[in-house]
Amino acid sequence: MIDGAGAHMETQYSAADLTERKRRRIRLARLEADIAYFQARLEMIGEPKTANQLTQRKAFVLLLKTVSTKVAKVQRERPG
């Protein structure tokens, strides 16, 4: 009985590991989509011609850097 319970616990841990891996993959995909969006917005703004465009550009550059840092962190957390 104890061996059977141990095998069941092992299965639960494996399921938990799979769920965590799935969450990481989803989080990474969302962050990468955010990066693509920020890059596209920066491309659309181009060289700012107005104060509003300059402000938008600064905001998107900051967001891009922040999200890129998060992507690097998530990638480091991934199990080998």
C-alpha positions in Angstrom: 0.0 0.0 0.0 2.7 2.4 0.8 4.5 1.8 -2.5 1.2 2.5 -4.3 0.7 5.7 -2.4 4.3 6.7 -3.3 3.7 6.1 -7.0 0.5 8.2 -6.8 2.4 11.1 -5.2 5.0 10.8 -7.9 2.3 11.1 -10.5 0.9 14.2 -8.8 4.3 15.9 -8.8 4.8 15.1 -12.4 1.4 16.6 -13.2 2.3 19.7 -11.2 5.6 20.0 -13.0 3.8 19.8 -16.4 1.3 22.4 -15.3 4.1 24.7 -14.2 6.0 24.2 -17.5 2.8 25.0 -19.4 2.3 28.2 -17.4 5.9 29.2 -18.1 5.5 28.6 -21.8 2.2 30.6 -21.9 3.8 33.4 -19.9 6.8 33.5 -22.2 4.6 33.5 -25.3 2.5 36.4 -23.9 5.7 38.4 -23.1 7.1 37.8 -26.6 3.8 39.0 -28.1 4.1 42.1 -26.0 7.6 42.7 -27.3 6.4 42.3 -30.9 3.6 44.8 -30.2 6.0 47.4 -28.7 8.4 46.9 -31.6 5.6 47.4 -34.1 4.5 50.6 -32.3 8.0 52.0 -32.3 8.3 51.2 -36.0 5.0 53.0 -36.7 6.1 56.1 -34.7 9.4 56.3 -36.5 11.2 59.5 -35.9 9.0 61.6 -33.6 7.6 64.8 -35.2 5.5 65.9 -32.2 5.9 66.0 -28.5 3.1 63.4 -28.2 5.0 61.0 -30.5 8.2 61.6 -28.6 6.4 60.7 -25.3 4.9 57.6 -26.9 8.3 56.6 -28.2 9.9 57.0 -24.7 7.1 55.0 -23.2 7.3 52.1 -25.7 11.1 52.0 -25.4 10.8 51.7 -21.6 8.1 49.0 -21.9 10.2 47.1 -24.4 13.2 47.1 -22.1 11.1 46.1 -19.1 9.4 43.2 -20.9 12.6 42.1 -22.4 14.1 41.8 -18.9 11.1 39.8 -17.8 11.5 37.4 -20.8 15.2 36.9 -19.8 14.1 36.2 -16.2 11.5 33.6 -17.3 14.0 31.9 -19.6 16.5 31.6 -16.8 13.8 30.1 -14.5 13.1 27.4 -17.1 14.2 23.9 -16.0 17.0 22.5 -18.1 
